[in-house]
Every structure is written in C-alpha cells, then in structure tokens.
C-alpha cells in the first residue's frame, strides 16, 4: 500500500496558509469523512494525533 500523501497535501497547505480560502475550507470538509485521512491519523503517535486534532478542530480524534 502506498504511503499517505496527507502530510504533504497541497490542499492541506492551502488551509494552513489561508484557512478561510475556498480550497482550505474544502479540505477541512473533506477530512471529516476521508478514509485516507483516518488511516493517516491512525498511523500517528497519540501526541501527534492530539496536536493535529486540536489544530484542525477534530473532536473525534481527541478521545
């Protein structure tokens, strides 16, 4: 299985630079249900997962 591109995703970078941009908001909406993002989050350590969940306001990954 190929490695996830979530860490270097162009749309994620758009969100990080300009969260209110159309592509940034589209990316944030997309990660709510994306199976690739869920797998990426599961592959991270608990500390990294919590940090990203707080940064992107993802309550389901904070538990």
N, C-alpha and C positions, 0 to 999 in steps of 0.2 A: 504494500500500500504506500503511495507517495506521501511525503511529509505535507502537513498542512501549510498553506500559504497565509494563514491568518496573521502571523507575526509580521509579515511584510506586505500585507494587503494595501493596495493603493487607496481603496475607499476608507479603510481604517485611518490611513494617514490624513485623508481629507477631513475626517471627523476630528482627529486630534488637532489639526491646524485651524479648522473653522467648523465648530460643532453645529452651527445654525445653517450651514450650506445645504443645498438640496441633496448632494451626494453623501454628505455626512449624516443627515437625518435618515436617508435611505439605508445606509449601512447600519445605523443603530436599530432601525426597524427590522432589518434582515437578520441580525444576530439573535433576535428573540426566538427564532424557530430553526435556524440553520443547523443541520446535523454536523457539519464540518466544524462550526464554532463550538458546539457542545463537546465534540471529540477533542478539540484543541484545549478547551478549558479543563477537561478531564486529564489531559496529559501533563498539566502544570502542577507544581507543588502547591500545597494548601496556601502558603504565603503569597505566591504569585497570583493564584486564583482569587484570593480575597482582595488583593490590590487592584486587579483588573475589574472585579465586580464592583468595587467602590468607585473606581474611575468612570465606569460606564453605567452606573446605577442599575445593576443587575441583581435584584434581591434573591433570586433563586440560587445563585452561586455563593451567597454569603453564608448559607447554613452549613 
